[in-house]
């Protein structure tokens, strides 16, 4: 790795994490004229707005849909639609099963009236829609955040070089334990965030030879057992090939932590076998989400503090409510704090 490269700019706002909260905050701030840069360790923006292409199939393996339950988020979503994002209502309720092992015969089909929205091309298309209008630097891992003369100086590791990125204000949107690891342990307000805990999730992605036996509209919420969610990505309208997503429960994901991917995939495959119908796996992949779900979100939508006079905001889906809408509204709140 080469010597440190210093970004000549001092940005108005540096945002760590290009998930939905960071992207929404950056969009609002940039529209108000702020010089904003986002740093993300992944190869693509989105965080849990995650979609993979496997053997010609398109598979959502993080967030599966979103609902709109508040006016602020409704206005945001309408703006995305007007700007050309190909979103659509998938269903107004999803089937429930008492257990994945019970199979399709045990499904009940309720409706609660809330549309479940999806995006053509997969949920990651929403992230790309926002990121394309912003300065997002991908494959950049922030190793520490220090303050100097009332501003932030971030040490960043890229693919071929180390960088120093500076900003007057800082927004941290990764899972809270990862955000806190970048800061001094005695950072103001950090102590109140140390108890924010997350559950893991292991996702099984399987391209199938034929459509699985999931009922319309192609998603099933599972009440008990080792699987919490099943989705038929083809019937959902994001994949041209049959492809199944299965999310393990908190307990099952923890139990899979010490197993290699092949063993874990085989175990999850046995759990979802009753739902495959005439389909057989053509390709199988595993995704391990270490910080998949905040167990008890912080009551504030964003938390504001400063270190040595340098403003700092924490945001993300651990603030307010643990859903897509919650992450977006946390980003809106963070933008207000950083304006």
Order of alpha helices (4+ residues) and beta strands (2+ residues): beta-alpha-beta-beta-beta-alpha-beta-beta-beta-beta-alpha-beta-beta-beta-beta-alpha-beta-beta-beta-alpha-beta-alpha-alpha-beta-beta-beta-alpha
